[in-house]
Amino acid sequence: MTDWSDPDAIDCSDGATFDALLDRADTREKGHYFEFFAEGDELTHDPGLRLSQHGSEQWMGQTLNHDPAYWRSDTARERGFEDVPVHPDYLLACVMGITVEDLSEKGGYFLGRTDVEFHRSARPGTELAVTSRVVDTRTSSSRPAYGIVTWATEGRDRETGETLVSYQRTNMIPRREPAATDGGGEATGRPDDPDGGPDLPETLLAPEGGRFEDFRDALDDAEAESAAVAYRHERGRTMDDQLVAGLPLATLNTARQHHNRDEMADSPSGDIVAYGDVTRSIALAHARSDEATYRERRFADERFHSFVTLGDTIYGFTRVLDCDGDAGPEAVGAVTFEHVAFNQDNTPVYSGRRTALVQRYQ
Ligand SMILES: CC(C)(COP(=O)(O)OP(=O)(O)OC[C@H]1O[C@@H](n2cnc3c(N)ncnc32)[C@H](O)[C@@H]1OP(=O)(O)O)[C@@H](O)C(=O)NCCC(=O)NCCSC(=O)C[C@](C)(O)C(=O)O
């Protein structure tokens, strides 16, 4: 009779026997299926994460976000920070990263996010406390293997209890008992146009520079010429392993989509995909490199339209929607942009509206 306490009871040299053994073993599952979530449920996310200067600098370097206020104390102070804070994209990615184990580790893709508000900046060393509330659940009509869940999430400073950032995000989440298989067709790669809104005019203007007045003057010119203020950014960034797998893991984002090629081979994307926050941060970096950003304010209507996989290159396109000269301190004005990230085939992969305070000419 086999002695099951014998360390040699598992014969690793015999592939077929081991295969049969795996077949009989239950898998201790991670994450939750769609059915787990009920509207109104509150979840406290336990993974500890301390925002670090290294993490922030690594994120900024890899995503091309080079705003000196997040690297250097002299510029940080000039811009009204007490000290060098972590970059807001890193903060947001970390707050979301540590929710993944509870909310979306089971799989299914990040579809969109809205009402992203930065309440205060965070210093390196801040320990996070993150909670989420289930806002909405519904089954997907086009992809019966999935449900669609929306959560409201708040990231706080664990020591002071102050809210740092809050948002609502929506994911596809696999159903425990899918109505059918995947059910959906290939992603179209075309952004939805929920309003069926008008196309952009023929004439697209670019602002002369990156200061508040440049955006305001461009909008005034565009109105006079029935044009739009919309332009491309020159830089591109090819998705390598560090971006696709490394950065999400550094934020404790355990979604298999980013680091398990084996599991993802049978998924709708067929391969690992970039964390949405990495893709968006790269496109925003391209846009910020063409503007004198003072402070990030808020994001709305963020959508992830198509997969980004290893080897794809991310470019940015920006449209200026609005300028508000009365917002924020005297030396700045608020500009609302629509940013689109697109790949080497000009396929949009992300879009979202962003309001930032932008410096004026002194
Ligand atoms: C997923 C794909 C294949 C679906 O492609 P499709 O052609 O089926 O597309 P769809 O029409 O855009 O959407 C399917 C359903 O979702 C709904 N929907 C869509 N957007 C929203 C939204 N914002 N709010 C509410 N609902 C939304 C939409 O209304 C529809 O509902 P229906 O099935 O009942 O008709 C396609 O959209 C795609 O390729 N998207 C890109 C996904 C992606 O790469 N996301 C980022 C990476 S995953 C990630 O970062 C993971 C993370 C952060 O780690 C982690 O959550 O754990």
Ligand as a Chemical Component Dictionary entry (heavy atoms), coordinates in Angstrom:
data_LIG
# 
_chem_comp.id                   LIG 
_chem_comp.type                 NON-POLYMER 
_chem_comp.pdbx_formal_charge   0 
_chem_comp.three_letter_code    LIG 
# 
loop_
_chem_comp_atom.comp_id 
_chem_comp_atom.atom_id 
_chem_comp_atom.alt_atom_id 
_chem_comp_atom.type_symbol 
_chem_comp_atom.charge 
_chem_comp_atom.model_Cartn_x 
_chem_comp_atom.model_Cartn_y 
_chem_comp_atom.model_Cartn_z 
_chem_comp_atom.pdbx_ordinal 
LIG C1  C1  C 0 -13.705 43.432 -23.379 1  
LIG C2  C2  C 0 -14.044 43.542 -24.847 2  
LIG C3  C3  C 0 -13.444 42.356 -25.594 3  
LIG C4  C4  C 0 -15.513 43.488 -24.977 4  
LIG O1  O1  O 0 -15.774 43.616 -26.337 5  
LIG P1  P1  P 0 -17.227 43.743 -26.893 6  
LIG O2  O2  O 0 -17.152 43.917 -28.362 7  
LIG O3  O3  O 0 -18.052 42.641 -26.352 8  
LIG O4  O4  O 0 -17.525 45.134 -26.331 9  
LIG P2  P2  P 0 -18.450 46.102 -25.598 10 
LIG O5  O5  O 0 -19.655 46.330 -26.410 11 
LIG O6  O6  O 0 -17.530 47.239 -25.358 12 
LIG O7  O7  O 0 -18.892 45.558 -24.200 13 
LIG C5  C5  C 0 -19.470 44.374 -23.761 14 
LIG C6  C6  C 0 -20.520 44.735 -22.716 15 
LIG O8  O8  O 0 -19.932 45.564 -21.705 16 
LIG C7  C7  C 0 -20.712 46.767 -21.534 17 
LIG N1  N1  N 0 -19.791 47.874 -21.237 18 
LIG C8  C8  C 0 -18.683 48.193 -21.930 19 
LIG N2  N2  N 0 -18.079 49.250 -21.346 20 
LIG C9  C9  C 0 -18.834 49.585 -20.283 21 
LIG C10 C10 C 0 -18.720 50.576 -19.290 22 
LIG N3  N3  N 0 -17.716 51.441 -19.287 23 
LIG N4  N4  N 0 -19.652 50.636 -18.320 24 
LIG C11 C11 C 0 -20.686 49.745 -18.298 25 
LIG N5  N5  N 0 -20.835 48.764 -19.218 26 
LIG C12 C12 C 0 -19.924 48.693 -20.200 27 
LIG C13 C13 C 0 -21.414 46.957 -22.852 28 
LIG O9  O9  O 0 -22.579 47.753 -22.667 29 
LIG C14 C14 C 0 -21.703 45.543 -23.253 30 
LIG O10 O10 O 0 -22.857 45.101 -22.541 31 
LIG P3  P3  P 0 -23.827 43.962 -23.151 32 
LIG O11 O11 O 0 -22.990 42.717 -23.291 33 
LIG O12 O12 O 0 -24.920 43.769 -22.150 34 
LIG O13 O13 O 0 -24.292 44.478 -24.467 35 
LIG C15 C15 C 0 -13.532 44.879 -25.447 36 
LIG O14 O14 O 0 -14.263 45.947 -24.882 37 
LIG C16 C16 C 0 -12.083 45.100 -25.177 38 
LIG O15 O15 O 0 -11.218 44.490 -25.783 39 
LIG N6  N6  N 0 -11.786 46.024 -24.237 40 
LIG C17 C17 C 0 -10.445 46.206 -23.722 41 
LIG C18 C18 C 0 -10.361 45.558 -22.367 42 
LIG C19 C19 C 0 -9.014  45.796 -21.759 43 
LIG O16 O16 O 0 -8.006  45.492 -22.372 44 
LIG N7  N7  N 0 -8.997  46.390 -20.539 45 
LIG C20 C20 C 0 -7.769  46.729 -19.862 46 
LIG C21 C21 C 0 -6.960  45.537 -19.486 47 
LIG S1  S1  S 0 -7.751  44.422 -18.366 48 
LIG C22 C22 C 0 -7.270  45.064 -16.823 49 
LIG O17 O17 O 0 -6.591  46.053 -16.746 50 
LIG C23 C23 C 0 -7.785  44.315 -15.671 51 
LIG C24 C24 C 0 -7.497  44.824 -14.277 52 
LIG C25 C25 C 0 -7.597  46.308 -14.112 53 
LIG O18 O18 O 0 -6.234  44.396 -13.830 54 
LIG C26 C26 C 0 -8.573  44.194 -13.402 55 
LIG O19 O19 O 0 -9.719  44.612 -13.546 56 
LIG O20 O20 O 0 -8.280  43.292 -12.641 57 
# 
loop_
_chem_comp_bond.comp_id 
_chem_comp_bond.atom_id_1 
_chem_comp_bond.atom_id_2 
_chem_comp_bond.value_order 
_chem_comp_bond.pdbx_ordinal 
LIG C1  C2  SING 1  
LIG C2  C3  SING 2  
LIG C2  C4  SING 3  
LIG C2  C15 SING 4  
LIG C4  O1  SING 5  
LIG O1  P1  SING 6  
LIG P1  O2  DOUB 7  
LIG P1  O3  SING 8  
LIG P1  O4  SING 9  
LIG O4  P2  SING 10 
LIG P2  O5  DOUB 11 
LIG P2  O6  SING 12 
LIG P2  O7  SING 13 
LIG O7  C5  SING 14 
LIG C5  C6  SING 15 
LIG C6  O8  SING 16 
LIG C6  C14 SING 17 
LIG O8  C7  SING 18 
LIG C7  N1  SING 19 
LIG C7  C13 SING 20 
LIG N1  C8  SING 21 
LIG N1  C12 SING 22 
LIG C8  N2  DOUB 23 
LIG N2  C9  SING 24 
LIG C9  C10 SING 25 
LIG C9  C12 DOUB 26 
LIG C10 N3  SING 27 
LIG C10 N4  DOUB 28 
LIG N4  C11 SING 29 
LIG C11 N5  DOUB 30 
LIG N5  C12 SING 31 
LIG C13 O9  SING 32 
LIG C13 C14 SING 33 
LIG C14 O10 SING 34 
LIG O10 P3  SING 35 
LIG P3  O11 DOUB 36 
LIG P3  O12 SING 37 
LIG P3  O13 SING 38 
LIG C15 O14 SING 39 
LIG C15 C16 SING 40 
LIG C16 O15 DOUB 41 
LIG C16 N6  SING 42 
LIG N6  C17 SING 43 
LIG C17 C18 SING 44 
LIG C18 C19 SING 45 
LIG C19 O16 DOUB 46 
LIG C19 N7  SING 47 
LIG N7  C20 SING 48 
LIG C20 C21 SING 49 
LIG C21 S1  SING 50 
LIG S1  C22 SING 51 
LIG C22 O17 DOUB 52 
LIG C22 C23 SING 53 
LIG C23 C24 SING 54 
LIG C24 C25 SING 55 
LIG C24 O18 SING 56 
LIG C24 C26 SING 57 
LIG C26 O19 DOUB 58 
LIG C26 O20 SING 59 
# 
